[in-house]
Amino acid sequence: MRFIRTRILAYVAIAAVSMTLLAQSARAQDVVMPLPAADQQVIAAQLGSIVGDALPSKPLDKASTYFPLHERTAIYNVTGGRHAGAVQKLGVAKVSRPDGKSAWRFEMSPSLSAFLNQVDGGDLMMPSLSDAKQGIVVITTPANPFVLRGMKPGETRSYAQQVAVYALDDPGDQEYSGSLTGAYTYVGTYRVNVPAGTFDCVLLRLKVHGKIGPVHTQDMAYYFLSPGKGVIAMINQEDARAFWIIHIDTTSGRVLASD
């Protein structure tokens, strides 16, 4: 019996050591990605000094972890662009589709909305956006990535897409079309300080360039997403016609003030 007890205790000790080694190995796989200087410059110009420490980053979990799929509204302070100083109430709402599947409308500004859907595999994609003020809808094929499950820190995924711009009041009226090349990057994880508080956020960056209609265009968007909370800060365009068709820079930054 003493021999059996000794063997059992030995097995327990080995199991404990193995679990400790596995936990240490998992932690070792988490990497700290310092914010690149070029990104820091853009973020500081549009959002202010909101980025604190770089934190250990893990592969992205399911998309709804970082962008919860439930209806909500939040208050954002506009920190950059022509509306800097404004306070805006932006929401996420569920949209019904004829086939019974659900989609989501994400307000990037009071007039600019992105439409999101979660595809098989858990990725959250952005196939279109509408600009109510300018009276257009922009459709991209394939859809723009918004949150891609399983991406590793520092990873970039490139893609090419076709873009069509339609009049909102006449879906048969295609005003412009063209093509874009994009690069979607999981930059890393950072502690972010905004008026609503301090949050640990993953930073996703989207770069695109190409030609829509008569002009060449390029853009860079940033999204700070906190698990369970959603968008804590973002930098993107707020005038679809000016950017996609005329190519006037209407970049603006927003930080979460309250929710």
C-alpha positions as CSV (number, residue, x, y, z in Angstrom):
1,M,0.0,0.0,0.0
2,R,2.9,2.4,0.9
3,F,4.4,1.7,-2.6
4,I,1.0,2.4,-4.3
5,R,0.6,5.6,-2.4
6,T,4.1,6.6,-3.3
7,R,3.5,6.0,-7.0
8,I,0.2,7.9,-6.9
9,L,1.9,10.9,-5.2
10,A,4.7,10.7,-7.8
11,Y,2.1,10.8,-10.6
12,V,0.3,13.7,-9.0
13,A,3.6,15.6,-8.8
14,I,4.5,14.9,-12.4
15,A,1.0,16.1,-13.5
16,A,1.4,19.3,-11.5
17,V,4.8,20.0,-13.1
18,S,3.4,19.3,-16.5
19,M,0.5,21.7,-16.0
20,T,3.0,24.3,-14.8
21,L,5.2,23.8,-17.8
22,L,2.2,24.0,-20.2
23,A,1.0,27.3,-18.5
24,Q,4.5,28.7,-18.8
25,S,4.7,27.7,-22.5
26,A,1.3,29.3,-23.2
27,R,2.5,32.6,-21.5
28,A,5.7,32.4,-23.5
29,Q,3.7,32.4,-26.7
30,D,2.1,35.7,-25.8
31,V,4.2,38.4,-27.4
32,V,4.4,42.1,-26.7
33,M,4.2,44.2,-29.8
34,P,5.5,47.8,-29.3
35,L,3.4,50.3,-31.2
36,P,5.2,51.2,-34.5
37,A,6.4,54.8,-34.6
38,A,4.4,55.6,-37.8
39,D,1.2,54.3,-36.3
40,Q,1.9,56.2,-33.0
41,Q,2.2,59.4,-35.0
42,V,-1.2,58.9,-36.8
43,I,-2.9,57.9,-33.6
44,A,-1.5,60.8,-31.6
45,A,-2.6,63.3,-34.3
46,Q,-6.2,62.0,-34.4
47,L,-6.9,60.6,-31.0
48,G,-4.3,62.3,-28.7
49,S,-2.1,60.5,-26.2
50,I,-4.4,57.7,-25.4
51,V,-2.0,54.7,-25.9
52,G,-0.2,53.5,-22.8
53,D,1.8,50.3,-22.3
54,A,2.1,47.6,-24.8
55,L,0.6,44.3,-23.4
56,P,1.1,40.6,-24.1
57,S,-0.9,39.7,-27.2
58,K,-2.7,36.5,-28.0
59,P,-4.3,35.2,-31.2
60,L,-7.7,36.8,-31.8
61,D,-10.6,34.9,-30.2
62,K,-14.1,34.8,-31.8
63,A,-15.1,38.2,-33.3
64,S,-18.0,38.8,-30.9
65,T,-15.5,38.9,-28.0
66,Y,-14.1,42.2,-29.3
67,F,-17.3,43.5,-31.0
68,P,-20.3,42.2,-28.9
69,L,-23.2,41.5,-31.2
70,H,-26.0,43.1,-29.2
71,E,-27.8,46.4,-29.6
72,R,-26.3,49.4,-27.8
73,T,-25.5,53.1,-28.0
74,A,-22.4,54.9,-26.7
75,I,-21.2,58.5,-26.5
76,Y,-17.9,59.4,-28.3
77,N,-15.8,62.5,-28.3
78,V,-14.6,63.6,-31.7
79,T,-10.9,64.2,-31.3
80,G,-9.7,64.8,-34.8
81,G,-10.9,66.0,-38.2
82,R,-13.3,68.8,-39.1
83,H,-15.7,68.0,-36.3
84,A,-13.1,67.9,-33.6
85,G,-14.7,68.9,-30.2
86,A,-18.1,67.5,-31.1
87,V,-19.9,64.9,-29.0
88,Q,-21.7,62.1,-30.9
89,K,-24.1,59.3,-29.9
90,L,-23.3,56.3,-32.1
91,G,-25.0,52.9,-32.0
92,V,-25.0,49.3,-33.0
93,A,-28.3,47.8,-34.1
94,K,-29.5,44.5,-35.4
95,V,-30.8,44.4,-39.0
96,S,-33.4,41.9,-40.3
97,R,-32.8,40.2,-43.6
98,P,-35.3,38.5,-45.9
99,D,-33.5,35.2,-45.5
100,G,-33.9,35.3,-41.7
101,K,-30.2,35.7,-41.1
102,S,-29.1,38.6,-38.9
103,A,-26.8,41.5,-39.8
104,W,-25.6,44.5,-37.9
105,R,-25.4,48.2,-38.5
106,F,-22.5,50.0,-36.9
107,E,-22.6,53.8,-36.9
108,M,-19.1,55.2,-37.5
109,S,-20.5,58.8,-37.5
110,P,-24.0,60.3,-37.4
111,S,-24.3,59.8,-41.2
112,L,-21.9,57.0,-42.0
113,S,-22.9,53.4,-41.2
114,A,-21.1,50.1,-41.8
115,F,-23.0,46.8,-42.2
116,L,-21.5,43.8,-40.6
117,N,-22.2,40.1,-40.7
118,Q,-20.6,37.1,-39.0
119,V,-19.6,34.4,-41.5
120,D,-19.0,30.7,-41.0
121,G,-15.8,30.3,-39.0
122,G,-16.6,33.3,-36.8
123,D,-15.0,36.2,-38.8
124,L,-16.8,39.5,-38.7
125,M,-16.9,41.1,-42.2
126,M,-18.0,44.5,-43.5
127,P,-19.5,44.1,-47.0
128,S,-21.0,47.6,-47.3
129,L,-21.4,51.0,-45.9
130,S,-23.9,53.8,-46.4
131,D,-23.6,57.5,-46.3
132,A,-27.0,59.0,-45.6
133,K,-25.8,62.6,-45.9
134,Q,-24.3,62.0,-49.4
135,G,-27.0,59.5,-50.5
136,I,-24.7,56.6,-51.5
137,V,-24.0,53.0,-50.6
138,V,-20.5,51.5,-51.1
139,I,-20.4,47.7,-51.7
140,T,-17.1,45.8,-51.6
141,T,-16.5,42.3,-53.0
142,P,-15.1,40.4,-51.2
143,A,-16.1,42.2,-48.0
144,N,-13.7,44.2,-45.9
145,P,-12.4,42.3,-42.9
146,F,-13.4,43.8,-39.5
147,V,-12.4,41.1,-36.9
148,L,-10.7,37.9,-38.2
149,R,-10.7,35.0,-35.7
150,G,-7.3,33.3,-35.1
151,M,-5.1,36.1,-36.4
152,K,-1.8,36.3,-34.6
153,P,-0.2,39.4,-33.2
154,G,1.7,41.3,-35.9
155,E,0.1,39.3,-38.7
156,T,-1.0,41.0,-41.9
157,R,-3.5,39.6,-44.4
158,S,-3.7,41.1,-47.9
159,Y,-6.7,41.0,-50.2
160,A,-8.0,42.5,-53.5
161,Q,-11.6,43.6,-54.0
162,Q,-14.0,45.2,-56.4
163,V,-15.9,48.3,-55.3
164,A,-19.2,49.6,-56.5
165,V,-20.9,52.9,-55.5
166,Y,-24.7,53.2,-55.8
167,A,-27.3,55.9,-55.2
168,L,-29.3,55.2,-52.1
169,D,-32.5,56.3,-53.7
170,D,-32.0,54.2,-56.8
171,P,-30.1,50.8,-56.3
172,G,-29.9,50.4,-60.0
173,D,-27.9,53.6,-60.4
174,Q,-24.2,52.6,-60.2
175,E,-22.4,55.9,-60.0
176,Y,-18.8,54.6,-59.9
177,S,-16.8,51.4,-59.7
178,G,-13.2,50.4,-59.3
179,S,-10.8,48.1,-57.4
180,L,-8.8,48.3,-54.2
181,T,-5.9,46.4,-52.7
182,G,-6.0,46.1,-48.9
183,A,-3.8,45.0,-46.0
184,Y,-5.4,44.1,-42.7
185,T,-3.1,43.9,-39.6
186,Y,-3.4,42.9,-36.0
187,V,-0.9,45.4,-34.6
188,G,-1.0,44.3,-31.0
189,T,-2.5,44.8,-27.6
190,Y,-2.3,48.1,-25.7
191,R,-3.6,49.8,-22.6
192,V,-5.8,52.7,-23.7
193,N,-6.9,55.7,-21.7
194,V,-10.1,57.5,-22.8
195,P,-12.7,59.6,-21.0
196,A,-14.8,56.4,-20.3
197,G,-11.9,54.8,-18.5
198,T,-8.9,52.6,-19.0
199,F,-9.2,49.5,-21.2
200,D,-6.9,46.8,-22.6
201,C,-7.5,46.8,-26.4
202,V,-6.4,45.0,-29.5
203,L,-5.5,47.3,-32.3
204,L,-6.6,46.5,-35.8
205,R,-5.3,48.5,-38.8
206,L,-6.7,48.6,-42.3
207,K,-4.8,50.1,-45.3
208,V,-6.3,50.3,-48.8
209,H,-5.3,51.9,-52.1
210,G,-6.7,51.8,-55.6
211,K,-8.9,53.6,-58.1
212,I,-12.6,54.3,-57.7
213,G,-14.1,56.1,-60.7
214,P,-11.8,58.9,-62.0
215,V,-9.5,59.1,-59.0
216,H,-6.8,57.2,-57.2
217,T,-7.5,56.8,-53.5
218,Q,-5.8,55.5,-50.3
219,D,-6.9,55.2,-46.7
220,M,-5.8,53.9,-43.3
221,A,-8.3,53.1,-40.5
222,Y,-7.6,52.0,-36.9
223,Y,-9.9,50.3,-34.4
224,F,-9.1,49.8,-30.7
225,L,-11.4,47.0,-29.5
226,S,-11.8,45.9,-25.9
227,P,-13.1,42.4,-25.1
228,G,-16.7,42.6,-24.0
229,K,-16.9,46.4,-24.7
230,G,-16.4,46.9,-28.4
231,V,-15.0,50.1,-30.0
232,I,-13.0,52.2,-27.5
233,A,-11.4,54.4,-30.1
234,M,-11.3,54.6,-33.9
235,I,-9.9,56.5,-36.8
236,N,-11.7,56.4,-40.1
237,Q,-13.4,58.4,-42.9
238,E,-16.7,60.2,-42.2
239,D,-17.6,61.3,-45.7
240,A,-17.9,58.3,-48.1
241,R,-18.4,60.4,-51.3
242,A,-15.4,62.7,-50.5
243,F,-13.1,59.8,-49.9
244,W,-14.2,57.2,-52.4
245,I,-15.1,59.4,-55.3
246,I,-13.4,62.8,-55.0
247,H,-10.6,61.8,-52.7
248,I,-10.7,64.5,-50.1
249,D,-9.3,63.4,-46.8
250,T,-12.1,63.4,-44.2
251,T,-10.3,61.3,-41.6
252,S,-11.5,61.8,-38.0
253,G,-10.8,60.3,-34.6
254,R,-13.3,59.3,-31.9
255,V,-12.8,58.1,-28.3
256,L,-15.3,56.5,-26.0
257,A,-16.7,59.1,-23.5
258,S,-19.5,56.9,-21.9
259,D,-21.7,54.0,-22.6
